Amino acid sequence: MAKQDYYEALGISKSASAAEIKKGYRKMAIKYHPDKNPDDTTAEEKFKQCAEAYEILHFFSLRFVSY
């Protein structure tokens, strides 16, 4: 199994801010959502990849924010 580039999955740069990560996720989630692409297994898989990428990148972007 090949390692997934989370930034590429969301269509964002590696220096993206938390807001850019969220915007990239929302854009891709809408594009590949199963309700918009019924019976398309590749779109469903990409939707899951985007959700995983957002979960990981969002966590790490919040982890290093100082309050």
GILINVEN-V70883 format. One record per residue. N is the residue number from 1. SS is DSSP state (alpha for helix, beta for strand, coil for the rest). PHI is phi in whole degrees, 0 to 359 (999 if undefined). D_LAST is the distance of its C-alpha to the last C-alpha in Angstrom with 1 decimal. Layout:
n | ss | phi | d_last
N | SS | PHI | D_LAST
N | SS | PHI | D_LAST
//
This chain:
n | ss | phi | d_last
1 | coil | 999 | 37.9
2 | coil | 284 | 36.2
3 | coil | 286 | 32.5
4 | coil | 272 | 30.7
5 | coil | 271 | 28.6
6 | alpha | 295 | 25.7
7 | alpha | 293 | 24.9
8 | alpha | 294 | 28.6
9 | alpha | 298 | 28.8
10 | alpha | 265 | 26.3
11 | coil | 70 | 27.9
12 | coil | 233 | 24.9
13 | coil | 277 | 24.3
14 | coil | 289 | 22.6
15 | coil | 259 | 20.1
16 | coil | 293 | 19.1
17 | coil | 279 | 15.7
18 | alpha | 299 | 14.4
19 | alpha | 293 | 16.4
20 | alpha | 290 | 19.4
21 | alpha | 296 | 19.3
22 | alpha | 296 | 19.5
23 | alpha | 296 | 22.2
24 | alpha | 296 | 24.2
25 | alpha | 296 | 24.1
26 | alpha | 299 | 25.3
27 | alpha | 298 | 28.0
28 | alpha | 288 | 29.3
29 | alpha | 296 | 29.2
30 | alpha | 293 | 31.3
31 | alpha | 296 | 33.6
32 | alpha | 253 | 34.3
33 | coil | 300 | 34.0
34 | coil | 301 | 37.0
35 | coil | 290 | 38.0
36 | coil | 274 | 38.5
37 | coil | 230 | 40.2
38 | coil | 295 | 42.5
39 | coil | 63 | 44.4
40 | coil | 246 | 42.6
41 | alpha | 290 | 41.4
42 | alpha | 292 | 39.9
43 | alpha | 295 | 37.6
44 | alpha | 297 | 36.6
45 | alpha | 295 | 35.8
46 | alpha | 295 | 33.7
47 | alpha | 298 | 31.9
48 | alpha | 294 | 31.1
49 | alpha | 296 | 30.0
50 | alpha | 296 | 27.6
51 | alpha | 296 | 26.1
52 | alpha | 295 | 25.7
53 | alpha | 299 | 24.2
54 | alpha | 296 | 21.6
55 | alpha | 302 | 20.8
56 | alpha | 286 | 20.3
57 | alpha | 292 | 18.6
58 | alpha | 295 | 16.2
59 | alpha | 301 | 15.2
60 | alpha | 289 | 14.7
61 | alpha | 291 | 12.9
62 | alpha | 282 | 10.1
63 | alpha | 295 | 10.4
64 | coil | 259 | 9.5
65 | coil | 275 | 6.5
66 | coil | 269 | 3.8
67 | coil | 259 | 0.0
//
